[in-house]
Amino acid sequence: MLKDILYTGIGAAALLKEKVEEEIKKLEENGKIKTDDAKSFLESIEKKGKEEEDKVKEKIKEALREVMDELGIATKGDIEKLKEDLASKA
């Protein structure tokens, strides 16, 4: 379910990006916006999108960590530490 939500969000973002690029291209063709301004605008949108993607990924990671803590699920790091502890005692 989480994957579906994530993929839906990514798909929506990609579709929105395409639509914005199309509209910017139309404005550029009609002489209502300069090429440099269009490029700058698209770059700023892309940068903001990447920043937001990073924030969302971090929030998802935090939520998953909280769920794992609540359920008492061992992480890969926990298991590795346990293996090291057992190996050092042997």
N, C-alpha and C positions, 0 to 999 in steps of 0.2 A: 504494500500500500504506500509506503514512504517513497519507494522508487517511482511509482506511478505519479505521485504528486510532484516529485522532483522533475521527472521527464515532462510532465505537462507544463510546469513552469519554464523549463528550458525551451520547449517547443513554442510556447507563447512569446517568450523573449526573442527567439529567432524570427518568428513571424512579424513581431512588432519592429524589429530591426530592419527587415526587408521593406516593410511599408514606409518607414521613416526614410530609408535610402531612396525609395521610389519618389516620394514627395519632394525630397531635397533635389533629386535629379530634375524633376519637373520645374521646380523653382529656378534651378540653374539654367535649364534650357530656355525658359521664358525671360531670362535676364533679371530675375527678381532677387537673385542672390549670387554673389561672386563665388568662383570656384574655390578660392582659398578659404572663404568663410564657410562654404559647405563642407570642405574637408575638415576644417577646425571643429565645426559643430559635430560631425560624425565621430571624430576622434574623441571629443569630450564625452559624448554619449557612450562610446565603447569603454572608455576608461571608467566612467561611473558604473556601468554595467558590471565590469570585472570586479570593482570594489564591492558592489552589492552582492555579487556571487560569493566572494570570499566571506563576507559577513554572514550570509545564509548558511554556507558550509560550516562555519565555526559554530553557529547556533545549533545546527543539526548535531554536530559532534558533541556539544555540551549536553544537549537533550539526551542523546544516546548514552553518554557517560552517567548521567543522573539515573536513567532507567536501569542501567547495568548495576550501579551502586545499590539502588533500591531492591533489585532482585537478587543481589549477592552473587552476580556472575563474575567469574574470574576473567581478567584480561590476559592477553598474550604476555604482557610484561609480568603480571602476577605469576603466571605459570613458569616463565623463564627464571624468575627470582627463586621460586620454590625449587626448581631443578638445581640451581646453583647452590642453594642452601643444603640440599640433600647430598650433592656431590662433595661439598666441603666437609660434611660430617662423616662421609664414608671412608 
